[in-house]
Amino acid sequence: MSRTYRRRGERHEYRWVLRDRSDATHWWAHALLDRHSREGRRAIARFHSDAEITIRSSAPRWYRREFDHRLRTMNDRQLRRWLVDPAYDPVMQIRHRHDANWSWW
């Protein structure tokens, strides 16, 4: 299913996207960019691109890769320890595909 089909008919609230984050305004000021200006169109385009990170998006690839590497290493150590000492009871951590995303947020 394409991303365009999934987002069909979805309406977006651009108030938080169009906030002016320049040094000219204070952090508490709610100055909004005009959505038809050059900066406003650029902010909306960045929001709709895959470069924008939102709550619904997943963790970055580098973090997921590091998270999975740590999990595999820990399980490998448990297995090797069990091979050396068969009386040892290994505790393996199962992997869920969303574990890295849950720990990222």
C-alpha positions as CSV (number, residue, x, y, z in Angstrom):
1,M,0.0,0.0,0.0
2,S,1.5,3.3,-1.0
3,R,2.0,6.2,1.3
4,T,-0.2,8.4,-0.9
5,Y,-3.1,5.9,-0.6
6,R,-2.8,5.7,3.2
7,R,-2.8,9.5,3.5
8,R,-5.8,10.0,1.2
9,G,-8.3,12.4,2.7
10,E,-6.2,13.1,5.7
11,R,-6.4,16.7,7.0
12,H,-3.3,18.3,8.7
13,E,-3.0,21.0,11.3
14,Y,-0.1,23.2,10.3
15,R,0.0,25.5,13.3
16,W,2.9,23.8,15.0
17,V,4.6,23.3,11.6
18,L,4.5,27.0,10.7
19,R,5.9,28.3,14.0
20,D,8.8,30.7,13.5
21,R,11.8,29.0,15.1
22,S,14.3,31.7,14.3
23,D,16.4,33.6,16.8
24,A,14.3,36.8,16.2
25,T,11.4,35.4,18.2
26,H,11.4,34.1,21.8
27,W,10.7,30.5,22.5
28,W,7.3,31.4,24.0
29,A,6.2,33.6,21.2
30,H,3.7,32.0,18.8
31,A,4.6,33.9,15.6
32,L,3.4,31.9,12.7
33,L,4.8,31.9,9.2
34,D,2.4,32.5,6.3
35,R,1.7,29.2,4.7
36,H,2.0,30.8,1.2
37,S,5.3,32.4,1.8
38,R,8.6,30.8,0.8
39,E,9.5,29.8,4.4
40,G,6.0,28.5,5.0
41,R,5.9,26.4,1.9
42,R,9.4,25.0,2.8
43,A,8.2,24.1,6.4
44,I,5.1,22.3,5.0
45,A,7.2,20.5,2.4
46,R,9.6,19.3,5.1
47,F,6.7,18.2,7.3
48,H,5.3,16.0,4.4
49,S,8.8,14.6,3.5
50,D,10.3,11.6,5.3
51,A,12.9,13.9,6.9
52,E,10.4,15.1,9.5
53,I,10.3,13.1,12.7
54,T,6.9,12.8,14.4
55,I,5.5,10.8,17.3
56,R,4.0,8.3,14.7
57,S,7.3,7.7,13.0
58,S,9.8,5.1,14.0
59,A,13.2,5.4,15.6
60,P,16.1,6.3,13.4
61,R,17.8,3.5,11.6
62,W,21.1,4.0,13.4
63,Y,19.3,3.6,16.8
64,R,17.4,0.5,15.7
65,R,20.6,-1.1,14.4
66,E,22.4,-0.4,17.7
67,F,19.5,-1.6,19.8
68,D,19.3,-4.9,17.8
69,H,23.1,-5.3,18.1
70,R,23.0,-5.0,21.9
71,L,20.2,-7.5,22.1
72,R,21.9,-10.0,19.8
73,T,25.2,-9.7,21.8
74,M,23.5,-10.3,25.1
75,N,21.7,-13.4,23.8
76,D,24.9,-14.6,22.3
77,R,26.7,-14.3,25.7
78,Q,23.9,-16.2,27.4
79,L,24.1,-19.0,24.8
80,R,27.9,-19.2,25.1
81,R,27.7,-19.3,28.9
82,W,25.2,-22.2,28.7
83,L,27.5,-24.1,26.3
84,V,30.4,-23.8,28.8
85,D,28.3,-24.7,31.8
86,P,25.2,-26.8,30.9
87,A,23.8,-26.4,34.5
88,Y,23.5,-22.6,33.8
89,D,19.9,-21.5,33.0
90,P,20.1,-19.0,30.1
91,V,17.8,-16.0,30.1
92,M,17.2,-15.0,26.5
93,Q,15.6,-11.7,25.6
94,I,13.1,-12.1,22.8
95,R,13.0,-9.5,20.1
96,H,9.9,-7.6,19.2
97,R,10.0,-5.5,16.1
98,H,8.8,-2.4,18.0
99,D,11.2,-2.7,21.0
100,A,13.6,-0.1,19.6
101,N,10.8,2.3,18.8
102,W,9.3,2.0,22.3
103,S,12.7,2.7,23.9
104,W,13.4,5.6,21.6
105,W,10.4,7.6,22.7
